[in-house]
Amino acid sequence: MEVEARGGASALAGGRQGAEDVRPFVETVLAALAEGARKRNGPVPAGGPQAVAAAVAAAAPEVLPARGTGGQEALYTLVHVMAAGAADPADPACAAHLHGPPLAVAAAADLAASVLNPSLDSWDQAPAASELEARVGAELARLVFPDLPMPDALVTTGGTESNQLALLLARERAAGGPRVQVVCGANAHHSVLRAAWLLGLPQPVVLDTPAGVLDPAAVDRALSGLPGRALVVATAGTTDTGQVDPLPDIARAAAGHGAELHVDAAYGGPLLFSRRAAPALDGLQSAVSVTVDLHKLGWQPVAAGLLAVPDRAALRPLDHRADYLNAADDTEAGLPDLLGRSLRTTRRPDVLKIAVTLRALGRDGMAALVDAVCELARQLADRIEDHPDLVLYAPPVISTVLFRPAVATDEEVAALRRRLLVEGRAVLGRARAGGRLWLKATLLNPHTRADHLDALLTLTTEGTTRA
Ligand SMILES: Cc1ncc(COP(=O)(O)O)c(C=O)c1O
């Protein structure tokens, strides 16, 4: 079979001609996205897993046909079925998880990342991308550690990778001595426990968090009983409730025992953009490392994670040599050595969409988005408090609101969440707090309006089904 160089499914995206070959495909993608969203007509397709599986199988019965269907057909069919079957975080009723609606400008930038396809494991694959990543990483690290001369941040695939790297760096700082003991709250993200397991560290000491946040006195007591080195992991923006551990007091407790502090601010980190919201993160500067995600509160397409450290020297344990990527003579001759910027080898330029977003919106624009979702959460909480049939768990700290029908068992709360999901009416999360099961609304869409909030609450108090 002939390999077509131009116009068809074998045409390349890059080079001088590439843009012209991509353009009609982009038009098709946009049409399929619009039509798929119209067909879905809601936050998630109705019918649950069986209906979605049937729609996908019907649209594309053959994954690898003997003869291809061509670029236009393949794109339209598969993008359409994926959009029609998406859980769309841009819909105000899709508010279950820390699963944010990406900005249009960031999604467009991601197209350029795919076309150019730099790989950030060596300078000869990513000359400008690596420079951009260095500049953006340093600037975002300054947001976390504004008073330090040389902070730095690695770009990661998200909070899980950042937490893993944080524990790895702690392990390496302690090399030669007793193994690092992680101390965290029951409110910590599960990736912290997995990272300790993966890295061969002792089972973490997990402290009860009945109030939803780590108690500094409990941290102090736990550290008193530990003989060796400890890494306290605090959370700024917990997954279930969006609460922020009391960072200054935890930092003091840790310092009192010579322990280090890592802060998982995967969710809360972007509060730093907003002068109004940033004080919630006071104490962050005491950390030896900080996880921040921009695909949660930063309106980026997945993946857009960061691990910030107070000084770039802290990243040295990640240095690594592979002659084909960073030969010593190349490095001596001035080619930047990128291999120590990640444990991955081939690596997408996720920094491009971040850089475009930061430049397009500026700090004030980012702050306005952060403030908007925090304000929406306050509005939703007020409505729940005023509602005779609903109970609020607690005033929101960031943009997560837990609530439940006033008269319902935990099983009924769980069933309500599943019913709304399967009927395609709302995607709400679930969280256990204070010994009960709650519905969770994680508000990340800054364009949600008051009437959307009302509609969401109506859904949780009515038994209607979508036509
Ligand atoms: C507090 C916290 N840390 C880490 C993570 C993991 O982030 P990711 O899913 O980007 O790996 C999450 C995910 O929700 C989280 O809530």
Ligand as a Chemical Component Dictionary entry (heavy atoms), coordinates in Angstrom:
data_LIG
# 
_chem_comp.id                   LIG 
_chem_comp.type                 NON-POLYMER 
_chem_comp.pdbx_formal_charge   0 
_chem_comp.three_letter_code    LIG 
# 
loop_
_chem_comp_atom.comp_id 
_chem_comp_atom.atom_id 
_chem_comp_atom.alt_atom_id 
_chem_comp_atom.type_symbol 
_chem_comp_atom.charge 
_chem_comp_atom.model_Cartn_x 
_chem_comp_atom.model_Cartn_y 
_chem_comp_atom.model_Cartn_z 
_chem_comp_atom.pdbx_ordinal 
LIG C1 C1 C 0 -4.166 15.938 47.773 1  
LIG C2 C2 C 0 -3.848 15.136 46.556 2  
LIG N1 N1 N 0 -2.584 14.779 46.317 3  
LIG C3 C3 C 0 -2.237 14.049 45.237 4  
LIG C4 C4 C 0 -3.179 13.676 44.329 5  
LIG C5 C5 C 0 -2.775 12.861 43.122 6  
LIG O1 O1 O 0 -2.761 13.665 42.014 7  
LIG P1 P1 P 0 -2.735 13.055 40.531 8  
LIG O2 O2 O 0 -4.049 12.385 40.353 9  
LIG O3 O3 O 0 -2.544 14.260 39.684 10 
LIG O4 O4 O 0 -1.590 12.107 40.470 11 
LIG C6 C6 C 0 -4.517 14.035 44.507 12 
LIG C7 C7 C 0 -5.545 13.633 43.536 13 
LIG O5 O5 O 0 -6.676 13.945 43.652 14 
LIG C8 C8 C 0 -4.859 14.782 45.656 15 
LIG O6 O6 O 0 -6.124 15.126 45.904 16 
# 
loop_
_chem_comp_bond.comp_id 
_chem_comp_bond.atom_id_1 
_chem_comp_bond.atom_id_2 
_chem_comp_bond.value_order 
_chem_comp_bond.pdbx_ordinal 
LIG C1 C2 SING 1  
LIG C2 N1 SING 2  
LIG C2 C8 DOUB 3  
LIG N1 C3 DOUB 4  
LIG C3 C4 SING 5  
LIG C4 C5 SING 6  
LIG C4 C6 DOUB 7  
LIG C5 O1 SING 8  
LIG O1 P1 SING 9  
LIG P1 O2 DOUB 10 
LIG P1 O3 SING 11 
LIG P1 O4 SING 12 
LIG C6 C7 SING 13 
LIG C6 C8 SING 14 
LIG C7 O5 DOUB 15 
LIG C8 O6 SING 16 
# 
